[in-house]
Amino acid sequence: MEWRLAGAAEQGRAIAAGQLDPVEQTEAYLAAAEASEDIYARLTPQRARDEAMAAHQRAKQGRRRGMLDGVALSWKDLFDTAGVATEAGTRLLAGRVPERDADVLIEATLGGSVCLGKTHMTELAFSGLGVNPMTATPPNIQDPELAPGGSSSGAALSVARGLAAAAVGSDTGGSVRIPAAWNDLVGLKTTHGRITTKGVVPLCRSFDTIGPLTRNVEDAAHVLALLEGRAAPDLRDASLRGKRLLVLEGLPFEGTREKPVQGFERAVEAFAKAGAVIERRGLPMVRPAMDLSGVLFAPEAYGEWKHEIEAAPEKMFAAILERFRSGRDALASDYAKGWHALEGYRAAYLEATAEYDAVLVPTSPILPPDVRRLLSDKRYFQEENVLALRNTRIGNVLGLCALNLPTGIPSCGISLMAPPMTEDRLLRLGMCAESALA
């Protein structure tokens, strides 16, 4: 068996059964990663080997710390790693070497996982396309000429290409779910504030979240548990029968291309055949909530990075620089008023959807666009980026947790959105939804 292509939980069970050696598996991943370009910004081979050897010894002694003890993960290059550069995909932070690991990496290490290295990403995580001419653009799993999705681009490709068992990324407006969708993976956006971001390079602290990119829902559940230092939720005996699912009509389908709609409807039909009750309607608070994106995201992002950006703007890709500067002239009064309004829209949304188990949208309205055109056509880059992130941003703006599942049509995902802090229930729902799609 080619263990590099196996899921994280499957590898964990094989380690426990003595069928897979963490040391040999780590060496296989390191060798494959070294032979691949444009996915890892830098590997951490000595750390990985030391952690794998420790996991090997624990397995021999019957002292494994959990399902993912000895399983090798990749980490997006915005998670601090002690003594190893963490540059967040930007030349503005070249040579930045933190003194300690991010808290979430510390937790995962205590759980026995192996850190393979740091994956490429969009500059400072501020684009959903995954294109980064300043460092590297990982190749989409379907076609290397197409955008990989971002900003957790390398994270997705490390899993899709068998260079890690699972990956840890971040999601501020769709940065886990878009690359997951475009590379046919599972991606979980967690609730804001659920997982600590201490030691994580920020974009918008009010929206930044951490989440896994994996081969299947079971793996997402185990990685989430690893990051939180707890036992994974029990996903057994989950069923779609009688579950109420709302297809959110209106905005999520405006300008949506043919293939993403086909994938979405294929998934909805599968859920209905598995016994789910499907309803379709719009929700009036979604559009005005989304209209606040411009006054909330870019101003906070620019405020976070203003001094570094303006000290050396020539070090940035022009399209990303322009995105940051779009928040330069925002008024504090508009920002404060926007947050006050958003709190009302969030409450109205939760009230309107309380009777449903999940709300469904196409993860991305578009397919992965051509990289060369994105780099040569400024207007095209802007238009495709806005569209790519539109549907995923609904979950961020409204403060939800959300799960992307592949639909069976390449690069087309379906997102299941649920109330904040209900990840375990969402994962159980996702497990039976995944089964229905299979």
Secondary structure per residue as TSV (DSSP state, phi and psi in degrees):
chain	resnum	aa	ss	phi	psi
A	1	M	-	360.0	142.5
A	2	E	-	-86.9	93.2
A	3	W	G	-65.7	-23.4
A	4	R	G	-63.1	-23.0
A	5	L	G	-98.2	4.6
A	6	A	S	-83.8	157.3
A	7	G	-	-70.3	163.6
A	8	A	H	-65.1	-45.7
A	9	A	H	-66.6	-38.1
A	10	E	H	-61.5	-40.9
A	11	Q	H	-65.2	-40.1
A	12	G	H	-60.7	-42.3
A	13	R	H	-66.0	-36.7
A	14	A	H	-68.5	-36.1
A	15	I	H	-63.8	-44.3
A	16	A	H	-62.2	-33.4
A	17	A	T	-86.6	-1.1
A	18	G	T	77.2	15.0
A	19	Q	S	-91.2	-13.9
A	20	L	S	-139.4	129.6
A	21	D	-	-95.7	120.9
A	22	P	H	-56.1	-34.2
A	23	V	H	-67.2	-48.2
A	24	E	H	-64.4	-40.2
A	25	Q	H	-65.8	-41.5
A	26	T	H	-62.6	-42.4
A	27	E	H	-61.9	-38.7
A	28	A	H	-64.0	-42.0
A	29	Y	H	-65.0	-44.9
A	30	L	H	-61.9	-42.9
A	31	A	H	-63.8	-42.8
A	32	A	H	-67.0	-39.1
A	33	A	H	-66.6	-39.5
A	34	E	H	-65.2	-28.9
A	35	A	H	-84.8	-9.4
A	36	S	S	-104.6	142.3
A	37	E	-	-104.9	155.6
A	38	D	S	69.3	19.9
A	39	I	S	-116.6	-52.7
A	40	Y	E	-93.5	129.7
A	41	A	E	-70.7	-38.0
A	42	R	E	-163.9	142.1
A	43	L	E	-90.6	161.4
A	44	T	-	-122.6	67.5
A	45	P	H	-62.9	-41.5
A	46	Q	H	-67.6	-43.3
A	47	R	H	-60.2	-45.5
A	48	A	H	-60.8	-43.7
A	49	R	H	-66.4	-40.6
A	50	D	H	-64.5	-44.0
A	51	E	H	-67.8	-37.6
A	52	A	H	-65.9	-40.6
A	53	M	H	-64.6	-40.8
A	54	A	H	-62.8	-41.1
A	55	A	H	-65.0	-38.1
A	56	H	H	-59.0	-45.4
A	57	Q	H	-66.2	-41.1
A	58	R	H	-63.1	-40.0
A	59	A	H	-63.3	-41.8
A	60	K	H	-63.3	-33.5
A	61	Q	T	-93.1	1.8
A	62	G	T	69.8	32.5
A	63	R	-	-119.6	31.3
A	64	R	-	-61.1	143.7
A	65	R	-	-87.6	-10.5
A	66	G	S	164.5	-178.7
A	67	M	T	-57.4	-36.8
A	68	L	T	-99.7	17.1
A	69	D	T	-66.4	118.1
A	70	G	T	91.8	-2.6
A	71	V	-	-89.2	135.8
A	72	A	E	-93.0	127.8
A	73	L	E	-118.4	154.8
A	74	S	E	-104.0	156.9
A	75	W	E	-130.2	129.4
A	76	K	E	-55.9	145.1
A	77	D	T	-78.6	40.2
A	78	L	T	-125.3	2.4
A	79	F	B	-91.7	119.9
A	80	D	-	-59.0	137.2
A	81	T	B	-128.5	122.1
A	82	A	T	-57.6	123.6
A	83	G	T	76.6	3.3
A	84	V	B	-125.8	134.8
A	85	A	-	-55.3	137.2
A	86	T	-	-129.3	106.6
A	87	E	-	-118.3	-2.0
A	88	A	T	53.4	34.3
A	89	G	T	68.9	17.7
A	90	T	-	-132.4	143.1
A	91	R	G	-70.3	-15.2
A	92	L	G	-63.5	-26.6
A	93	L	G	-111.0	20.4
A	94	A	T	-57.2	131.1
A	95	G	T	82.6	6.7
A	96	R	-	-75.8	116.1
A	97	V	-	-122.8	108.1
A	98	P	-	-72.6	160.0
A	99	E	S	-91.4	-19.6
A	100	R	S	-141.8	159.9
A	101	D	-	-69.6	153.9
A	102	A	-	-59.4	147.8
A	103	D	H	-55.6	-38.4
A	104	V	H	-70.4	-32.0
A	105	L	H	-70.5	-37.6
A	106	I	H	-58.9	-45.3
A	107	E	H	-61.9	-44.4
A	108	A	H	-66.1	-35.2
A	109	T	H	-67.9	-40.3
A	110	L	H	-62.2	-28.2
A	111	G	T	-79.7	-2.1
A	112	G	T	96.5	0.3
A	113	S	-	-70.9	159.4
A	114	V	E	-105.5	126.6
A	115	C	E	-90.3	111.1
A	116	L	E	-80.6	-34.5
A	117	G	E	157.6	-167.8
A	118	K	E	-113.2	130.4
A	119	T	E	-98.1	151.1
A	120	H	-	-61.8	157.7
A	121	M	-	-157.9	167.6
A	122	T	S	-63.5	148.7
A	123	E	G	-52.6	119.3
A	124	L	G	50.5	22.8
A	125	A	G	67.3	24.0
A	126	F	-	-108.0	52.5
A	127	S	-	-170.2	146.9
A	128	G	S	-93.3	-0.2
A	129	L	S	-88.6	-27.9
A	130	G	-	82.1	11.5
A	131	V	-	-91.9	125.3
A	132	N	-	-142.7	90.0
A	133	P	T	-71.6	-10.2
A	134	M	T	-83.5	-22.7
A	135	T	S	-129.0	-74.4
A	136	A	-	-165.6	151.9
A	137	T	-	-116.5	107.8
A	138	P	-	-60.2	147.9
A	139	P	-	-82.7	127.7
A	140	N	-	-54.5	143.0
A	141	I	S	-65.0	-27.1
A	142	Q	S	-81.9	-38.7
A	143	D	-	-161.3	120.8
A	144	P	T	-64.5	-12.6
A	145	E	T	-81.8	-9.5
A	146	L	B	-101.0	153.1
A	147	A	-	-62.8	141.7
A	148	P	-	-83.2	-14.0
A	149	G	-	88.7	145.2
A	150	G	S	-146.4	179.8
A	151	S	S	-88.1	-7.4
A	152	S	S	-85.1	55.6
A	153	S	H	-68.2	-54.1
A	154	G	H	-64.4	-32.3
A	155	A	H	-58.5	-48.7
A	156	A	H	-62.1	-46.5
A	157	L	H	-70.6	-26.7
A	158	S	H	-63.4	-34.6
A	159	V	H	-80.4	-48.4
A	160	A	H	-60.8	-33.4
A	161	R	T	-98.0	10.9
A	162	G	T	71.4	36.0
A	163	L	S	-109.2	6.0
A	164	A	-	-168.6	152.7
A	165	A	S	-73.6	-31.9
A	166	A	E	-160.9	166.9
A	167	A	E	-132.8	154.0
A	168	V	E	-113.4	124.4
A	169	G	E	-127.8	-170.0
A	170	S	E	-132.0	157.4
A	171	D	E	-142.8	111.7
A	172	T	S	-107.7	-32.6
A	173	G	S	-142.7	7.0
A	174	G	S	142.8	11.4
A	175	S	T	-72.6	-11.9
A	176	V	T	-94.1	-45.1
A	177	R	H	-73.9	-35.8
A	178	I	H	-65.6	-53.9
A	179	P	H	-63.8	-30.2
A	180	A	H	-63.8	-46.9
A	181	A	H	-63.5	-45.7
A	182	W	H	-73.5	-13.0
A	183	N	T	-120.8	17.9
A	184	D	T	59.9	48.7
A	185	L	-	-121.9	170.7
A	186	V	E	-90.6	136.9
A	187	G	E	-137.7	130.0
A	188	L	E	-111.9	120.2
A	189	K	E	-93.2	118.3
A	190	T	-	-85.8	166.7
A	191	T	-	-67.3	138.8
A	192	H	T	-58.2	128.7
A	193	G	T	91.3	-7.7
A	194	R	S	-71.0	-44.3
A	195	I	S	-111.0	130.5
A	196	T	-	-60.3	140.7
A	197	T	-	-106.8	17.7
A	198	K	T	-64.7	125.4
A	199	G	T	85.9	13.1
A	200	V	B	-111.3	127.0
A	201	V	-	-60.8	123.8
A	202	P	-	-85.3	159.0
A	203	L	S	-116.9	-68.1
A	204	C	-	-127.7	103.2
A	205	R	T	-59.6	-25.3
A	206	S	T	-75.8	-13.1
A	207	F	T	-128.1	-13.8
A	208	D	-	-60.5	132.4
A	209	T	E	-136.5	163.4
A	210	I	E	-116.2	141.1
A	211	G	E	-161.5	160.1
A	212	P	E	-88.4	152.1
A	213	L	E	-119.1	124.0
A	214	T	E	-143.0	174.1
A	215	R	S	-80.9	-23.0
A	216	N	S	-157.4	171.6
A	217	V	H	-67.5	-39.6
A	218	E	H	-55.5	-44.2
A	219	D	H	-63.6	-39.5
A	220	A	H	-60.5	-40.6
A	221	A	H	-64.3	-41.5
A	222	H	H	-71.8	-36.9
A	223	V	H	-68.1	-42.1
A	224	L	H	-57.2	-46.0
A	225	A	H	-61.7	-40.2
A	226	L	H	-60.0	-45.3
A	227	L	H	-66.4	-24.8
A	228	E	H	-100.9	-3.2
A	229	G	T	66.3	43.5
A	230	R	S	-142.6	177.0
A	231	A	-	-76.5	146.7
A	232	A	-	-70.9	149.9
A	233	P	-	-66.8	151.8
A	234	D	-	-80.4	115.1
A	235	L	-	-100.4	2.9
A	236	R	T	-71.1	151.6
A	237	D	T	62.3	22.1
A	238	A	-	-75.9	148.9
A	239	S	-	-144.8	146.6
A	240	L	-	-84.6	-12.2
A	241	R	T	-59.6	122.3
A	242	G	T	83.6	-6.9
A	243	K	-	-70.2	139.8
A	244	R	E	-101.3	119.6
A	245	L	E	-120.6	132.2
A	246	L	E	-106.7	120.1
A	247	V	E	-81.0	117.2
A	248	L	E	-80.9	104.5
A	249	E	-	-83.0	168.4
A	250	G	S	96.7	-121.8
A	251	L	G	-49.8	-44.9
A	252	P	G	-62.0	-15.9
A	253	F	G	-107.8	-2.0
A	254	E	T	-71.9	121.0
A	255	G	T	71.8	9.3
A	256	T	-	-73.0	133.9
A	257	R	-	-74.0	166.0
A	258	E	H	-62.2	-48.9
A	259	K	H	-63.2	-46.9
A	260	P	H	-58.2	-35.4
A	261	V	H	-68.4	-40.7
A	262	Q	H	-60.3	-46.4
A	263	G	H	-61.5	-42.9
A	264	F	H	-61.5	-49.6
A	265	E	H	-67.1	-32.8
A	266	R	H	-60.6	-43.7
A	267	A	H	-66.8	-44.3
A	268	V	H	-61.0	-40.8
A	269	E	H	-62.4	-40.8
A	270	A	H	-64.2	-39.0
A	271	F	H	-64.7	-41.2
A	272	A	H	-64.6	-41.1
A	273	K	H	-64.4	-27.6
A	274	A	T	-83.8	2.2
A	275	G	T	107.2	1.5
A	276	A	-	-73.3	149.0
A	277	V	E	-96.0	117.5
A	278	I	E	-103.7	128.7
A	279	E	E	-124.0	155.9
A	280	R	E	-133.8	123.2
A	281	R	E	-168.5	161.3
A	282	G	-	-88.3	165.2
A	283	L	-	-126.1	120.7
A	284	P	T	-65.2	-22.0
A	285	M	T	-83.5	-10.7
A	286	V	H	-67.9	-47.9
A	287	R	H	-63.5	-50.2
A	288	P	H	-63.2	-31.7
A	289	A	H	-64.5	-44.3
A	290	M	H	-67.0	-29.5
A	291	D	T	-64.2	-17.3
A	292	L	T	-81.9	-7.2
A	293	S	H	-53.9	-44.6
A	294	G	H	-62.9	-32.2
A	295	V	H	-90.6	-8.5
A	296	L	H	-107.5	-45.6
A	297	F	H	-77.0	-62.5
A	298	A	H	-61.7	-41.3
A	299	P	H	-61.3	-40.4
A	300	E	H	-68.2	-41.5
A	301	A	H	-63.5	-42.8
A	302	Y	H	-67.3	-39.7
A	303	G	H	-60.6	-35.5
A	304	E	H	-67.0	-38.0
A	305	W	H	-119.7	10.3
A	306	K	H	-51.1	-50.4
A	307	H	H	-67.2	-42.3
A	308	E	H	-66.2	-40.9
A	309	I	H	-65.5	-50.4
A	310	E	H	-74.2	-16.7
A	311	A	H	-74.5	-25.0
A	312	A	-	-155.6	60.4
A	313	P	G	-62.2	-23.9
A	314	E	G	-66.7	-14.1
A	315	K	G	-83.0	-2.0
A	316	M	S	-109.6	149.7
A	317	F	-	-63.1	129.8
A	318	A	H	-56.4	-38.9
A	319	A	H	-65.9	-37.1
A	320	I	H	-75.3	-39.4
A	321	L	H	-56.1	-43.8
A	322	E	H	-64.5	-37.8
A	323	R	H	-61.2	-45.5
A	324	F	H	-62.1	-47.1
A	325	R	H	-68.3	-15.5
A	326	S	T	-64.5	-17.0
A	327	G	T	-97.2	5.7
A	328	R	T	-66.6	-37.1
A	329	D	T	-103.3	13.3
A	330	A	-	-66.9	145.2
A	331	L	-	-88.9	139.4
A	332	A	H	-59.3	-34.6
A	333	S	H	-65.0	-38.5
A	334	D	H	-68.4	-38.4
A	335	Y	H	-63.3	-46.7
A	336	A	H	-65.6	-42.0
A	337	K	H	-64.5	-38.1
A	338	G	H	-61.4	-44.1
A	339	W	H	-65.8	-37.6
A	340	H	H	-63.2	-43.3
A	341	A	H	-65.3	-40.4
A	342	L	H	-62.8	-37.0
A	343	E	H	-58.4	-38.3
A	344	G	H	-68.6	-42.2
A	345	Y	H	-64.9	-38.2
A	346	R	H	-62.3	-44.5
A	347	A	H	-63.7	-41.0
A	348	A	H	-65.8	-38.2
A	349	Y	H	-64.5	-47.3
A	350	L	H	-62.5	-36.7
A	351	E	H	-67.1	-42.0
A	352	A	H	-71.2	-23.7
A	353	T	T	-109.8	9.4
A	354	A	T	-60.3	-27.4
A	355	E	T	-83.1	-5.2
A	356	Y	-	-105.9	150.2
A	357	D	S	-80.2	-27.8
A	358	A	E	-163.9	157.2
A	359	V	E	-111.1	134.4
A	360	L	E	-110.0	136.7
A	361	V	E	-144.0	155.0
A	362	P	E	-62.3	132.2
A	363	T	S	-59.6	-49.1
A	364	S	-	-127.3	136.5
A	365	P	S	-72.1	-13.0
A	366	I	S	-127.4	163.3
A	367	L	-	-87.1	165.1
A	368	P	-	-59.6	124.3
A	369	P	-	-80.5	167.5
A	370	D	B	-71.3	128.6
A	371	V	H	-64.1	-45.1
A	372	R	H	-61.7	-39.7
A	373	R	H	-68.3	-37.8
A	374	L	H	-59.9	-37.4
A	375	L	H	-77.6	-23.5
A	376	S	H	-103.3	-15.8
A	377	D	-	-123.1	100.0
A	378	K	H	-60.1	-44.0
A	379	R	H	-65.1	-41.8
A	380	Y	H	-61.0	-43.0
A	381	F	H	-57.5	-48.7
A	382	Q	H	-63.1	-44.9
A	383	E	H	-65.9	-44.8
A	384	E	H	-69.1	-35.6
A	385	N	H	-65.3	-44.3
A	386	V	H	-61.5	-44.2
A	387	L	H	-67.4	-42.7
A	388	A	H	-55.4	-40.3
A	389	L	H	-92.9	-6.1
A	390	R	H	-60.0	-50.6
A	391	N	H	-72.9	-38.4
A	392	T	H	-66.3	-34.2
A	393	R	H	-63.9	-22.2
A	394	I	H	-55.1	-44.7
A	395	G	H	-64.5	-37.2
A	396	N	H	-71.4	-46.8
A	397	V	H	-61.0	-41.2
A	398	L	T	-88.7	1.2
A	399	G	T	73.8	32.0
A	400	L	-	-96.2	172.0
A	401	C	E	-102.4	154.1
A	402	A	E	-152.8	147.5
A	403	L	E	-128.8	124.1
A	404	N	E	-91.8	135.2
A	405	L	E	-123.4	141.2
A	406	P	E	-65.8	143.9
A	407	T	-	-97.3	-10.4
A	408	G	S	102.3	-16.6
A	409	I	S	-98.9	124.1
A	410	P	T	-52.0	134.8
A	411	S	T	65.0	20.1
A	412	C	-	-122.5	119.4
A	413	G	E	-116.7	162.1
A	414	I	E	-119.7	136.7
A	415	S	E	-107.4	133.0
A	416	L	E	-106.5	117.5
A	417	M	E	-107.3	138.9
A	418	A	E	-137.3	165.3
A	419	P	-	-60.6	160.4
A	420	P	T	-59.3	143.8
A	421	M	T	65.8	23.7
A	422	T	-	-114.0	33.7
A	423	E	H	-58.5	-41.3
A	424	D	H	-62.6	-42.9
A	425	R	H	-66.2	-39.3
A	426	L	H	-63.5	-40.1
A	427	L	H	-66.7	-37.7
A	428	R	H	-62.3	-43.1
A	429	L	H	-64.0	-41.7
A	430	G	H	-64.0	-34.0
A	431	M	H	-62.9	-45.7
A	432	C	H	-76.4	-28.3
A	433	A	H	-66.3	-41.4
A	434	E	H	-61.2	-41.0
A	435	S	H	-64.1	-40.9
A	436	A	H	-63.7	-38.2
A	437	L	H	-69.5	-31.0
A	438	A	-	-70.5	360.0
